[in-house]
Every structure is written in structure tokens, then in C-alpha cells.
């Protein structure tokens, strides 16, 4: 066990040092300096209800959005559908599916689409005043365009030992701004470690690693994020950190986040489960400009689960609602 822990610690140090070195070389922690912001939107209702403190918690195909190493926890098959009622009438829809092959590992596919809707086109050439009515045309050309973004990804994960797992994701991301579009190949990677000390889990992930994205003649880095987290059951039927409780579980998770375009952030999440049928969740996001409290719940019937999350976005934006429908075998 000591040897396995040393391996995990060594890999974690390499991840942290490499990301920090890359970040320092790129002049990071400046808000608004990264491209492809849609990559930072997690569509999963369970994760966002827990303040996104799930780098060590994820155990279904939703792991493709937080830590691909957690895909190795899927016993057989999982598929999930996601919908987000996002800010300013924008919506996100997504799908993820994962299948575990004995002796090989777990493969997963996912896709995300962002729908901004139709926007009326304007041009300075159409700024004029109608001499008859005296009304101004604010530049409307009569045409519309529909910006948006798409992501398609392939992931692989497997256990290297009974306690240590790794995962990688390669995804193609594209953003269409109407007048110009750009695309890039993006990579995620993660590791998980089961400490064998009751239910204590450790994990780390790097998401959105890749080349800079170029629009016309300007290049911008991707919104790269390093996350390190831990989780355990406060009480549970078995392997609880403090005391046993039949049919009841209380999961506590904590993540530390280092984002390329922001300072250090923290995420805390709690999930209460009754008889693996009813799930109540809450979380809090620390050092975020407009995000804070998160809430949600889940209902599980046989192999099917429905999850919902509520996220507040400050004084000037409407709250965000997410829905996830999943089937696990």
C-alpha cells in the first residue's frame, strides 16, 4: 500500500508542477484571456448540485466531464442524457455513454452541443434615418445567424492496480461565432487512488489541455484547469469514516481548483442518500465571482436515475437549472 501511495503522490506532483510551469509561461490568472469558455460548463446535474466537487466522486459516464479516471468504476454500461437551461436563453444538450470490457478497461463517448439561438445581424452600412418617419434603423440587415459550439470526445480508463486508476480523453471542440469559427483537438487526463482507509478517495485531473485557438490573427489559450480533490462517507452502511448507518449515506467531497484564467478556487459538496433511491445534494463554490450555493436531488428506480440541480448566478443573472437522465447496468 505504501508503494502505491508513493506512485500516486509522484504522479500528482508531476501533474501539479507541469501545469503550474505551463501556466506561468503563458501569463495566466487573467479573466477573459482564454478561449472556448463553453468547455468549462459541466452539464451533469449531480456534479453541479454538489458544487462540482466530484473529481474523486464521479462513478458513471458523467466522469467524462470531470475526471476520466473515474470511468473505471463503471461495472458494465452507463448512458446519460443532459439538458441545461443556461444563461441568457442559451441551452446545452449532451450525451455520454461508457462500456467496461473485462481485462481491458472502460471506453466512453460523449457529445455536447450549445444552442445560442438566432441573432439578428447588424452592420454599420445599415445605420440610417428614415426621412419619412424620422425613425432610425439600428443597423439591422434583415438577416439572422446562429452561433454555437460542439464537442465530441472519446475516453479510455482502466485500473493499473486494485487501488489506482488513470483515464484520458481526446475531444474535438468547435466554436462558431457567426462571422468566424475555430476548432481544436483538446485533451483531458486524470488519476484516482483508493487509499484503503475506510472510504477515503484521492483524485486529480487536468482538463482542456491543448494548443492555442486562433481567430483571424489572434491566438488565445484554452481554459485549462487542474483539480485535486478528496472525498469520503461521513456515515454509511460500510466503510464509513465515522460511524455505520443502515440504508443511509452521507458523502462529503472537497476539490481545489487551479484555473488558467482565474485564481485558486475551492468546491465543497455534500450528498445524502437514502436506500440508494433518494439523493439530496448541496454544495458551495468559493472564490467564484457570481457562483456560490448549489442545490439538487436525484431519484433512482431500478437502473434508471433522474437528477436535477439548481445553481445561483448572482444578482444580474437568472438561476441555472440542469436535468440528467441516466441508465446504468
BALOBA-1460 file (C-alpha; in Angstrom, 3 decimals):
// residues 329
<rec num="1" residu="x" x="0.000" y="0.000" z="0.000"/>
<rec num="2" residu="x" x="2.842" y="2.400" z="0.836"/>
<rec num="3" residu="x" x="4.381" y="1.823" z="-2.591"/>
<rec num="4" residu="x" x="1.070" y="2.569" z="-4.330"/>
<rec num="5" residu="x" x="0.675" y="5.759" z="-2.328"/>
<rec num="6" residu="x" x="4.167" y="6.884" z="-3.361"/>
<rec num="7" residu="x" x="3.289" y="6.270" z="-7.021"/>
<rec num="8" residu="x" x="0.117" y="8.349" z="-6.705"/>
<rec num="9" residu="x" x="1.959" y="11.160" z="-4.892"/>
<rec num="10" residu="x" x="4.714" y="11.204" z="-7.520"/>
<rec num="11" residu="x" x="2.209" y="11.418" z="-10.374"/>
<rec num="12" residu="x" x="0.274" y="14.131" z="-8.574"/>
<rec num="13" residu="x" x="3.440" y="16.230" z="-8.140"/>
<rec num="14" residu="x" x="4.277" y="15.830" z="-11.841"/>
<rec num="15" residu="x" x="0.774" y="16.958" z="-12.805"/>
<rec num="16" residu="x" x="0.856" y="19.978" z="-10.494"/>
<rec num="17" residu="x" x="4.350" y="21.106" z="-11.465"/>
<rec num="18" residu="x" x="3.791" y="20.690" z="-15.205"/>
<rec num="19" residu="x" x="0.514" y="22.614" z="-15.142"/>
<rec num="20" residu="x" x="1.932" y="25.375" z="-12.975"/>
<rec num="21" residu="x" x="5.001" y="25.675" z="-15.194"/>
<rec num="22" residu="x" x="2.867" y="25.839" z="-18.334"/>
<rec num="23" residu="x" x="0.605" y="28.362" z="-16.672"/>
<rec num="24" residu="x" x="3.419" y="30.643" z="-15.524"/>
<rec num="25" residu="x" x="4.894" y="30.570" z="-19.001"/>
<rec num="26" residu="x" x="1.601" y="31.630" z="-20.506"/>
<rec num="27" residu="x" x="0.802" y="34.538" z="-18.212"/>
<rec num="28" residu="x" x="-2.277" y="33.107" z="-16.561"/>
<rec num="29" residu="x" x="-4.850" y="34.073" z="-13.954"/>
<rec num="30" residu="x" x="-6.257" y="36.846" z="-16.141"/>
<rec num="31" residu="x" x="-10.017" y="36.832" z="-16.505"/>
<rec num="32" residu="x" x="-11.167" y="36.837" z="-20.123"/>
<rec num="33" residu="x" x="-7.852" y="35.651" z="-21.587"/>
<rec num="34" residu="x" x="-8.889" y="32.117" z="-22.596"/>
<rec num="35" residu="x" x="-10.984" y="30.860" z="-25.472"/>
<rec num="36" residu="x" x="-13.657" y="28.145" z="-25.703"/>
<rec num="37" residu="x" x="-15.375" y="29.069" z="-22.428"/>
<rec num="38" residu="x" x="-18.133" y="26.544" z="-23.192"/>
<rec num="39" residu="x" x="-15.657" y="23.793" z="-22.238"/>
<rec num="40" residu="x" x="-15.943" y="24.922" z="-18.608"/>
<rec num="41" residu="x" x="-19.682" y="24.228" z="-18.448"/>
<rec num="42" residu="x" x="-20.383" y="20.885" z="-16.748"/>
<rec num="43" residu="x" x="-23.762" y="19.562" z="-17.963"/>
<rec num="44" residu="x" x="-24.189" y="16.936" z="-15.208"/>
<rec num="45" residu="x" x="-26.896" y="17.657" z="-12.618"/>
<rec num="46" residu="x" x="-25.372" y="15.525" z="-9.852"/>
<rec num="47" residu="x" x="-21.952" y="17.159" z="-10.179"/>
<rec num="48" residu="x" x="-23.273" y="20.711" z="-10.269"/>
<rec num="49" residu="x" x="-25.654" y="20.106" z="-7.353"/>
<rec num="50" residu="x" x="-22.558" y="19.195" z="-5.316"/>
<rec num="51" residu="x" x="-20.724" y="22.373" z="-6.278"/>
<rec num="52" residu="x" x="-18.794" y="20.371" z="-8.916"/>
<rec num="53" residu="x" x="-16.693" y="18.813" z="-6.127"/>
<rec num="54" residu="x" x="-16.689" y="15.468" z="-7.917"/>
<rec num="55" residu="x" x="-13.147" y="14.854" z="-9.205"/>
<rec num="56" residu="x" x="-12.900" y="11.941" z="-6.737"/>
<rec num="57" residu="x" x="-16.639" y="11.152" z="-6.640"/>
<rec num="58" residu="x" x="-17.873" y="10.531" z="-10.208"/>
<rec num="59" residu="x" x="-18.846" y="6.905" z="-10.878"/>
<rec num="60" residu="x" x="-20.899" y="6.948" z="-14.092"/>
<rec num="61" residu="x" x="-20.323" y="8.178" z="-17.646"/>
<rec num="62" residu="x" x="-20.596" y="11.770" z="-16.366"/>
<rec num="63" residu="x" x="-16.927" y="11.306" z="-15.364"/>
<rec num="64" residu="x" x="-16.014" y="12.411" z="-18.919"/>
<rec num="65" residu="x" x="-16.774" y="15.986" z="-17.790"/>
<rec num="66" residu="x" x="-14.699" y="15.976" z="-14.578"/>
<rec num="67" residu="x" x="-12.182" y="13.110" z="-14.352"/>
<rec num="68" residu="x" x="-11.954" y="10.341" z="-16.981"/>
<rec num="69" residu="x" x="-10.138" y="8.080" z="-14.488"/>
<rec num="70" residu="x" x="-13.447" y="7.646" z="-12.625"/>
<rec num="71" residu="x" x="-14.898" y="5.841" z="-15.670"/>
<rec num="72" residu="x" x="-13.078" y="2.734" z="-14.432"/>
<rec num="73" residu="x" x="-15.677" y="2.486" z="-11.637"/>
<rec num="74" residu="x" x="-18.466" y="1.613" z="-14.083"/>
<rec num="75" residu="x" x="-19.180" y="-2.125" z="-13.636"/>
<rec num="76" residu="x" x="-20.757" y="-2.689" z="-17.060"/>
<rec num="77" residu="x" x="-22.605" y="0.016" z="-19.023"/>
<rec num="78" residu="x" x="-23.914" y="3.543" z="-18.472"/>
<rec num="79" residu="x" x="-25.592" y="6.121" z="-20.703"/>
<rec num="80" residu="x" x="-26.764" y="9.611" z="-19.693"/>
<rec num="81" residu="x" x="-28.641" y="12.488" z="-21.321"/>
<rec num="82" residu="x" x="-28.212" y="16.085" z="-20.155"/>
<rec num="83" residu="x" x="-30.035" y="19.372" z="-20.592"/>
<rec num="84" residu="x" x="-29.034" y="22.802" z="-19.252"/>
<rec num="85" residu="x" x="-31.228" y="25.883" z="-19.237"/>
<rec num="86" residu="x" x="-28.199" y="28.165" z="-19.353"/>
<rec num="87" residu="x" x="-27.750" y="31.922" z="-19.081"/>
<rec num="88" residu="x" x="-29.319" y="34.449" z="-21.486"/>
<rec num="89" residu="x" x="-31.610" y="31.930" z="-23.228"/>
<rec num="90" residu="x" x="-28.651" y="29.710" z="-24.159"/>
<rec num="91" residu="x" x="-29.122" y="25.952" z="-23.791"/>
<rec num="92" residu="x" x="-26.755" y="22.997" z="-23.691"/>
<rec num="93" residu="x" x="-27.635" y="19.415" z="-24.550"/>
<rec num="94" residu="x" x="-25.262" y="16.486" z="-24.095"/>
<rec num="95" residu="x" x="-24.962" y="12.714" z="-24.100"/>
<rec num="96" residu="x" x="-22.386" y="10.358" z="-22.618"/>
<rec num="97" residu="x" x="-22.059" y="6.586" z="-22.772"/>
<rec num="98" residu="x" x="-19.496" y="4.199" z="-21.300"/>
<rec num="99" residu="x" x="-18.844" y="0.467" z="-21.506"/>
<rec num="100" residu="x" x="-16.412" y="-1.609" z="-19.432"/>
<rec num="101" residu="x" x="-14.640" y="-4.579" z="-21.018"/>
<rec num="102" residu="x" x="-13.215" y="-7.083" z="-18.573"/>
<rec num="103" residu="x" x="-9.421" y="-7.203" z="-18.617"/>
<rec num="104" residu="x" x="-9.172" y="-4.220" z="-20.992"/>
<rec num="105" residu="x" x="-10.733" y="-1.132" z="-19.439"/>
<rec num="106" residu="x" x="-13.598" y="1.300" z="-19.928"/>
<rec num="107" residu="x" x="-14.321" y="3.189" z="-23.150"/>
<rec num="108" residu="x" x="-16.633" y="6.199" z="-23.279"/>
<rec num="109" residu="x" x="-18.084" y="8.572" z="-25.854"/>
<rec num="110" residu="x" x="-19.641" y="11.963" z="-25.251"/>
<rec num="111" residu="x" x="-21.020" y="14.878" z="-27.235"/>
<rec num="112" residu="x" x="-22.126" y="18.380" z="-26.233"/>
<rec num="113" residu="x" x="-23.983" y="20.997" z="-28.259"/>
<rec num="114" residu="x" x="-24.530" y="24.639" z="-27.318"/>
<rec num="115" residu="x" x="-27.518" y="26.441" z="-28.830"/>
<rec num="116" residu="x" x="-27.347" y="30.227" z="-28.669"/>
<rec num="117" residu="x" x="-30.409" y="30.717" z="-30.843"/>
<rec num="118" residu="x" x="-30.896" y="33.164" z="-33.700"/>
<rec num="119" residu="x" x="-29.292" y="36.607" z="-33.522"/>
<rec num="120" residu="x" x="-30.278" y="39.487" z="-35.798"/>
<rec num="121" residu="x" x="-27.409" y="40.653" z="-37.949"/>
<rec num="122" residu="x" x="-26.380" y="44.313" z="-37.805"/>
<rec num="123" residu="x" x="-23.997" y="46.346" z="-39.935"/>
<rec num="124" residu="x" x="-22.804" y="49.956" z="-39.901"/>
<rec num="125" residu="x" x="-23.829" y="50.127" z="-43.564"/>
<rec num="126" residu="x" x="-27.464" y="49.873" z="-42.435"/>
<rec num="127" residu="x" x="-27.339" y="52.699" z="-39.885"/>
<rec num="128" residu="x" x="-29.636" y="55.398" z="-41.258"/>
<rec num="129" residu="x" x="-32.616" y="57.579" z="-40.502"/>
<rec num="130" residu="x" x="-35.843" y="57.246" z="-42.461"/>
<rec num="131" residu="x" x="-36.615" y="60.726" z="-43.721"/>
<rec num="132" residu="x" x="-40.343" y="59.968" z="-43.924"/>
<rec num="133" residu="x" x="-40.946" y="58.515" z="-40.482"/>
<rec num="134" residu="x" x="-37.964" y="60.024" z="-38.690"/>
<rec num="135" residu="x" x="-37.124" y="56.595" z="-37.253"/>
<rec num="136" residu="x" x="-33.591" y="55.224" z="-37.023"/>
<rec num="137" residu="x" x="-32.605" y="51.782" z="-38.227"/>
<rec num="138" residu="x" x="-30.077" y="50.492" z="-35.623"/>
<rec num="139" residu="x" x="-28.098" y="48.652" z="-38.283"/>
<rec num="140" residu="x" x="-30.428" y="45.672" z="-38.820"/>
<rec num="141" residu="x" x="-29.781" y="43.968" z="-42.155"/>
<rec num="142" residu="x" x="-32.816" y="41.687" z="-42.066"/>
<rec num="143" residu="x" x="-30.603" y="38.589" z="-41.835"/>
<rec num="144" residu="x" x="-30.016" y="36.315" z="-38.835"/>
<rec num="145" residu="x" x="-27.225" y="33.955" z="-37.810"/>
<rec num="146" residu="x" x="-26.935" y="31.188" z="-35.209"/>
<rec num="147" residu="x" x="-23.680" y="30.935" z="-33.234"/>
<rec num="148" residu="x" x="-22.954" y="27.810" z="-31.217"/>
<rec num="149" residu="x" x="-20.415" y="25.206" z="-30.230"/>
<rec num="150" residu="x" x="-19.958" y="21.455" z="-30.425"/>
<rec num="151" residu="x" x="-17.779" y="18.921" z="-28.609"/>
<rec num="152" residu="x" x="-17.246" y="15.233" z="-29.422"/>
<rec num="153" residu="x" x="-14.953" y="13.127" z="-27.253"/>
<rec num="154" residu="x" x="-13.538" y="9.629" z="-26.784"/>
<rec num="155" residu="x" x="-12.250" y="8.428" z="-23.393"/>
<rec num="156" residu="x" x="-10.410" y="5.413" z="-22.013"/>
<rec num="157" residu="x" x="-9.838" y="4.410" z="-18.402"/>
<rec num="158" residu="x" x="-8.559" y="1.388" z="-16.530"/>
<rec num="159" residu="x" x="-7.248" y="0.221" z="-13.183"/>
<rec num="160" residu="x" x="-3.469" y="-0.231" z="-13.066"/>
<rec num="161" residu="x" x="-3.743" y="-1.812" z="-9.615"/>
<rec num="162" residu="x" x="-6.689" y="-2.631" z="-7.359"/>
<rec num="163" residu="x" x="-6.471" y="0.927" z="-5.994"/>
<rec num="164" residu="x" x="-5.003" y="3.125" z="-8.721"/>
<rec num="165" residu="x" x="-6.747" y="4.093" z="-11.983"/>
<rec num="166" residu="x" x="-5.987" y="6.500" z="-14.796"/>
<rec num="167" residu="x" x="-8.070" y="7.948" z="-17.615"/>
<rec num="168" residu="x" x="-7.573" y="10.046" z="-20.755"/>
<rec num="169" residu="x" x="-9.918" y="11.876" z="-23.114"/>
<rec num="170" residu="x" x="-9.372" y="13.251" z="-26.601"/>
<rec num="171" residu="x" x="-12.080" y="15.570" z="-27.857"/>
<rec num="172" residu="x" x="-12.744" y="17.751" z="-30.860"/>
<rec num="173" residu="x" x="-14.196" y="21.151" z="-29.986"/>
<rec num="174" residu="x" x="-15.568" y="23.771" z="-32.357"/>
<rec num="175" residu="x" x="-16.984" y="27.236" z="-31.802"/>
<rec num="176" residu="x" x="-18.924" y="29.168" z="-34.438"/>
<rec num="177" residu="x" x="-19.188" y="32.906" z="-33.775"/>
<rec num="178" residu="x" x="-21.198" y="33.618" z="-36.893"/>
<rec num="179" residu="x" x="-18.569" y="35.615" z="-38.733"/>
<rec num="180" residu="x" x="-15.726" y="33.256" z="-37.839"/>
<rec num="181" residu="x" x="-15.304" y="29.753" z="-36.467"/>
<rec num="182" residu="x" x="-12.427" y="27.819" z="-34.919"/>
<rec num="183" residu="x" x="-11.801" y="24.244" z="-33.828"/>
<rec num="184" residu="x" x="-9.178" y="22.348" z="-31.864"/>
<rec num="185" residu="x" x="-8.225" y="18.930" z="-30.502"/>
<rec num="186" residu="x" x="-8.378" y="19.052" z="-26.692"/>
<rec num="187" residu="x" x="-7.175" y="16.557" z="-24.093"/>
<rec num="188" residu="x" x="-8.205" y="15.657" z="-20.533"/>
<rec num="189" residu="x" x="-6.424" y="13.338" z="-18.127"/>
<rec num="190" residu="x" x="-6.983" y="12.100" z="-14.602"/>
<rec num="191" residu="x" x="-5.985" y="9.703" z="-11.846"/>
<rec num="192" residu="x" x="-7.789" y="8.246" z="-8.845"/>
<rec num="193" residu="x" x="-6.486" y="6.462" z="-5.764"/>
<rec num="194" residu="x" x="-8.434" y="4.399" z="-3.247"/>
<rec num="195" residu="x" x="-6.462" y="4.763" z="-0.018"/>
<rec num="196" residu="x" x="-7.967" y="1.617" z="1.565"/>
<rec num="197" residu="x" x="-8.517" y="3.768" z="4.647"/>
<rec num="198" residu="x" x="-12.251" y="3.322" z="5.095"/>
<rec num="199" residu="x" x="-13.924" y="5.251" z="2.238"/>
<rec num="200" residu="x" x="-11.231" y="7.893" z="1.642"/>
<rec num="201" residu="x" x="-10.616" y="8.632" z="-2.063"/>
<rec num="202" residu="x" x="-7.997" y="10.899" z="-3.658"/>
<rec num="203" residu="x" x="-8.012" y="12.141" z="-7.245"/>
<rec num="204" residu="x" x="-6.646" y="14.717" z="-9.662"/>
<rec num="205" residu="x" x="-7.437" y="15.787" z="-13.206"/>
<rec num="206" residu="x" x="-6.288" y="18.161" z="-15.935"/>
<rec num="207" residu="x" x="-8.984" y="19.296" z="-18.336"/>
<rec num="208" residu="x" x="-8.875" y="21.309" z="-21.564"/>
<rec num="209" residu="x" x="-5.192" y="20.822" z="-22.337"/>
<rec num="210" residu="x" x="-4.171" y="21.655" z="-25.893"/>
<rec num="211" residu="x" x="-2.880" y="24.236" z="-28.367"/>
<rec num="212" residu="x" x="-3.975" y="27.852" z="-28.521"/>
<rec num="213" residu="x" x="-7.023" y="28.667" z="-30.621"/>
<rec num="214" residu="x" x="-6.636" y="31.211" z="-33.430"/>
<rec num="215" residu="x" x="-9.336" y="33.632" z="-34.576"/>
<rec num="216" residu="x" x="-8.220" y="35.569" z="-37.665"/>
<rec num="217" residu="x" x="-4.732" y="36.713" z="-36.499"/>
<rec num="218" residu="x" x="-5.028" y="36.409" z="-32.701"/>
<rec num="219" residu="x" x="-4.386" y="33.290" z="-30.607"/>
<rec num="220" residu="x" x="-5.846" y="32.504" z="-27.200"/>
<rec num="221" residu="x" x="-5.117" y="29.589" z="-24.820"/>
<rec num="222" residu="x" x="-7.701" y="27.012" z="-23.817"/>
<rec num="223" residu="x" x="-9.375" y="27.260" z="-20.363"/>
<rec num="224" residu="x" x="-7.038" y="24.693" z="-18.800"/>
<rec num="225" residu="x" x="-7.958" y="23.548" z="-15.289"/>
<rec num="226" residu="x" x="-6.118" y="21.477" z="-12.681"/>
<rec num="227" residu="x" x="-8.327" y="19.931" z="-9.994"/>
<rec num="228" residu="x" x="-7.193" y="17.990" z="-6.916"/>
<rec num="229" residu="x" x="-9.830" y="16.505" z="-4.614"/>
<rec num="230" residu="x" x="-10.766" y="14.095" z="-1.886"/>
<rec num="231" residu="x" x="-13.987" y="12.518" z="-0.626"/>
<rec num="232" residu="x" x="-15.311" y="10.084" z="1.969"/>
<rec num="233" residu="x" x="-18.536" y="8.861" z="3.558"/>
<rec num="234" residu="x" x="-19.222" y="10.514" z="6.907"/>
<rec num="235" residu="x" x="-21.658" y="7.679" z="7.619"/>
<rec num="236" residu="x" x="-22.709" y="4.690" z="5.531"/>
<rec num="237" residu="x" x="-23.674" y="1.025" z="5.852"/>
<rec num="238" residu="x" x="-19.980" y="0.114" z="5.493"/>
<rec num="239" residu="x" x="-16.538" y="1.752" z="5.180"/>
<rec num="240" residu="x" x="-17.811" y="4.940" z="6.822"/>
<rec num="241" residu="x" x="-15.279" y="7.443" z="8.120"/>
<rec num="242" residu="x" x="-17.024" y="7.906" z="11.470"/>
<rec num="243" residu="x" x="-19.958" y="5.556" z="12.063"/>
<rec num="244" residu="x" x="-22.162" y="2.967" z="10.393"/>
<rec num="245" residu="x" x="-25.772" y="3.712" z="9.374"/>
<rec num="246" residu="x" x="-28.120" y="1.241" z="7.710"/>
<rec num="247" residu="x" x="-29.743" y="2.495" z="4.476"/>
<rec num="248" residu="x" x="-28.221" y="5.969" z="4.930"/>
<rec num="249" residu="x" x="-25.122" y="7.547" z="3.423"/>
<rec num="250" residu="x" x="-23.597" y="10.993" z="3.718"/>
<rec num="251" residu="x" x="-20.850" y="11.769" z="1.221"/>
<rec num="252" residu="x" x="-18.529" y="14.751" z="1.759"/>
<rec num="253" residu="x" x="-16.254" y="15.987" z="-1.055"/>
<rec num="254" residu="x" x="-13.721" y="18.801" z="-1.389"/>
<rec num="255" residu="x" x="-11.884" y="19.993" z="-4.522"/>
<rec num="256" residu="x" x="-9.136" y="22.568" z="-5.032"/>
<rec num="257" residu="x" x="-9.203" y="24.146" z="-8.491"/>
<rec num="258" residu="x" x="-6.401" y="25.967" z="-10.292"/>
<rec num="259" residu="x" x="-7.780" y="27.626" z="-13.442"/>
<rec num="260" residu="x" x="-5.679" y="29.189" z="-16.173"/>
<rec num="261" residu="x" x="-7.788" y="32.340" z="-16.256"/>
<rec num="262" residu="x" x="-8.532" y="32.740" z="-12.540"/>
<rec num="263" residu="x" x="-7.031" y="32.452" z="-9.074"/>
<rec num="264" residu="x" x="-7.320" y="29.400" z="-6.870"/>
<rec num="265" residu="x" x="-10.884" y="28.257" z="-6.242"/>
<rec num="266" residu="x" x="-12.488" y="25.702" z="-3.938"/>
<rec num="267" residu="x" x="-15.551" y="23.482" z="-4.229"/>
<rec num="268" residu="x" x="-17.380" y="21.698" z="-1.408"/>
<rec num="269" residu="x" x="-20.113" y="19.133" z="-1.977"/>
<rec num="270" residu="x" x="-22.430" y="17.009" z="0.147"/>
<rec num="271" residu="x" x="-24.720" y="14.160" z="-0.919"/>
<rec num="272" residu="x" x="-27.188" y="12.342" z="1.324"/>
<rec num="273" residu="x" x="-28.579" y="9.038" z="0.048"/>
<rec num="274" residu="x" x="-31.446" y="7.023" z="1.476"/>
<rec num="275" residu="x" x="-31.625" y="3.373" z="0.465"/>
<rec num="276" residu="x" x="-29.882" y="4.221" z="-2.856"/>
<rec num="277" residu="x" x="-33.220" y="5.624" z="-4.061"/>
<rec num="278" residu="x" x="-33.443" y="9.223" z="-2.864"/>
<rec num="279" residu="x" x="-30.499" y="11.637" z="-3.087"/>
<rec num="280" residu="x" x="-30.331" y="15.153" z="-1.625"/>
<rec num="281" residu="x" x="-27.362" y="17.329" z="-2.565"/>
<rec num="282" residu="x" x="-25.851" y="20.707" z="-1.863"/>
<rec num="283" residu="x" x="-22.547" y="22.454" z="-2.393"/>
<rec num="284" residu="x" x="-20.727" y="25.745" z="-2.337"/>
<rec num="285" residu="x" x="-18.212" y="27.292" z="-4.739"/>
<rec num="286" residu="x" x="-15.608" y="29.514" z="-3.071"/>
<rec num="287" residu="x" x="-13.784" y="32.421" z="-4.786"/>
<rec num="288" residu="x" x="-16.139" y="32.498" z="-7.768"/>
<rec num="289" residu="x" x="-17.382" y="35.883" z="-8.999"/>
<rec num="290" residu="x" x="-21.100" y="35.134" z="-9.190"/>
<rec num="291" residu="x" x="-21.482" y="31.443" z="-8.298"/>
<rec num="292" residu="x" x="-21.990" y="30.178" z="-4.772"/>
<rec num="293" residu="x" x="-24.742" y="27.959" z="-3.390"/>
<rec num="294" residu="x" x="-25.788" y="24.848" z="-5.306"/>
<rec num="295" residu="x" x="-28.713" y="22.507" z="-4.622"/>
<rec num="296" residu="x" x="-30.241" y="19.411" z="-6.158"/>
<rec num="297" residu="x" x="-31.763" y="15.981" z="-5.797"/>
<rec num="298" residu="x" x="-31.928" y="12.618" z="-7.510"/>
<rec num="299" residu="x" x="-34.379" y="9.725" z="-7.764"/>
<rec num="300" residu="x" x="-33.354" y="6.209" z="-8.716"/>
<rec num="301" residu="x" x="-35.720" y="3.448" z="-9.833"/>
<rec num="302" residu="x" x="-34.075" y="0.120" z="-10.596"/>
<rec num="303" residu="x" x="-31.369" y="1.010" z="-13.152"/>
<rec num="304" residu="x" x="-32.756" y="4.424" z="-14.113"/>
<rec num="305" residu="x" x="-31.983" y="7.721" z="-12.400"/>
<rec num="306" residu="x" x="-33.231" y="11.294" z="-12.749"/>
<rec num="307" residu="x" x="-31.147" y="14.168" z="-11.339"/>
<rec num="308" residu="x" x="-31.793" y="17.891" z="-11.033"/>
<rec num="309" residu="x" x="-29.573" y="20.789" z="-9.941"/>
<rec num="310" residu="x" x="-30.080" y="24.459" z="-9.162"/>
<rec num="311" residu="x" x="-27.224" y="26.971" z="-9.337"/>
<rec num="312" residu="x" x="-27.472" y="30.617" z="-8.406"/>
<rec num="313" residu="x" x="-25.598" y="33.102" z="-10.599"/>
<rec num="314" residu="x" x="-25.647" y="36.311" z="-8.626"/>
<rec num="315" residu="x" x="-27.832" y="39.384" z="-8.776"/>
<rec num="316" residu="x" x="-27.931" y="40.036" z="-12.505"/>
<rec num="317" residu="x" x="-28.413" y="36.567" z="-13.997"/>
<rec num="318" residu="x" x="-31.204" y="34.047" z="-13.702"/>
<rec num="319" residu="x" x="-30.512" y="30.818" z="-11.856"/>
<rec num="320" residu="x" x="-29.409" y="27.827" z="-13.928"/>
<rec num="321" residu="x" x="-31.302" y="24.523" z="-13.980"/>
<rec num="322" residu="x" x="-29.846" y="21.197" z="-15.125"/>
<rec num="323" residu="x" x="-31.501" y="17.831" z="-15.740"/>
<rec num="324" residu="x" x="-29.810" y="14.452" z="-16.200"/>
<rec num="325" residu="x" x="-31.466" y="11.165" z="-17.176"/>
<rec num="326" residu="x" x="-29.276" y="8.076" z="-16.900"/>
<rec num="327" residu="x" x="-29.417" y="4.316" z="-17.237"/>
<rec num="328" residu="x" x="-26.804" y="2.078" z="-15.577"/>
<rec num="329" residu="x" x="-26.363" y="-1.646" z="-15.956"/>
